[in-house]
Amino acid sequence: MAASFKAAGWKIVPFGQACDVCVINTCTVTSKAERDCLRLSRSVKRSNKNTKVILAGCAAEVNGERLIKEGWADITAGQDVKFRLPELLQTHNFKTETKVFRRHDTTPVFDSTRALIKVQDGCDFCCSYCIVPSARGQPTSRAFHEIINEAKALADHGYKEIVLTGANLGCYRDHSRQITDLLDKVENIPGISRIRLSSIELSTVEHEIIDYMTNSDKLCRSIHIPMQSGDNNILRLMGRRYTVEQYIELIEYAVSRIPLLGLGTDILVGFPGETEEAFDNTLQLVNRLPFSNLHIFSYSKRPGTKAAEITGQVDEKTKKCRSRTLIDLGKRKKQLFAQKFIGREVSVLIENVQRNTGSGWTGEYIQAEIPVSKGNYNQIIPFIPHLFSGYVLK
Ligand code: SF4
């Protein structure tokens, strides 16, 4: 979206600064995410009455014109139009000279050293709690050659790390080509030193990716595989496509191939019907598996989803308490994982330099601060963390 404005001759200013148009790319995956976006929009409208607020993306897709009627936005832009906002503004009589922009004409811009390429959107897995199938529709994949061209352009712009993203990335298909074919091609682009994947669903191509990672020089040894619950009854109610046993089998396979694998997961706490016993099953499984990064979400009713109709909704206080327990466990597991690298060499892509300290991420997705010089920005620096070295793996 920023690239479309730049290409059309607009100036981009940091969020919060006075501006003619403020774009908020919304998320509707939880009701909290949606509320946060609307709150942001209200604060922009309060602080500058002349600013036009565009709410783009999923909340706009799901709620449509209601957001305008209720005064949250001046313009809404769903998934289809959000990459053509300068043109959209013209149709709203916003006086501006603008050039026509097509989404993939221009290299996207990012304000970090990591560049994201969205290769796929939509999902038809229909998990009972999830609004994504309504917000994003059926799975669609971008053309293979278009993605490769974008990756080459990003490499030419100096990005060293590419993150391939999608609503359900493992479903990427362009004819017979799937995500591992994309990895193979991107890996051979000069200038790209690292590749990451956003998240992979079990029951797609997870084993192929782990096998690919084992032999790859550039695919980071870090993977995010949503687990959601450690209880088979809850997984069934959620409409997930695996059992606890299959999840354990996959993780054991992954770690047997890559022992120091950075392993992230999502857990959805307080799903309707989650008893103390079911939550305890989740807690025990999280304890048992070698996770290095937990994303904890509290279940919220999304109108139009099957789960909203399930009886046995969990009260807010219990959800909060269970979330807290898992967040605390996640912090401990993250530290334990980082400690495994004491005395071993890690590589850190430096995203920020302040005085003589550079911060960034290791390949295993550990946040690190290490000694660097100013010229090390956007470089991958090898480093051996030592206890008491004064530099940290977070
Ligand atoms: Fe939603 Fe992910 Fe399930 Fe698809 S696989 S329905 S995106 S939770």
Residues whose N, C-alpha, C, O or C-beta is under 5 A from the ligand:
A	BS01	SF4	C123 F125 C126 C127 C130 V132 A167 N168
